[in-house]
Amino acid sequence: MLEEAPEARRLHYRLLPLMQANFLESNPVPVKTAMALLGRCGDTVRAPLGPPEGGTRRRLAEVLRGAGLLEAVR
């Protein structure tokens, strides 16, 4: 069990910024925006929510790249 701890810690810290980015705005805006950046869905949300604010999309792209999940900003 202890042999797995370093790998779990590495994964945790690799993905921590992505988990924190889920709270940049109200749910599900950051999640839908990230999934849209990955080409998994559209980024529209229903009222009363709206599109992501200014830097949210850019920050999510940075975080996805840092986690090795996005090659280039779309």
Order of alpha helices (4+ residues) and beta strands (2+ residues): alpha-alpha-alpha
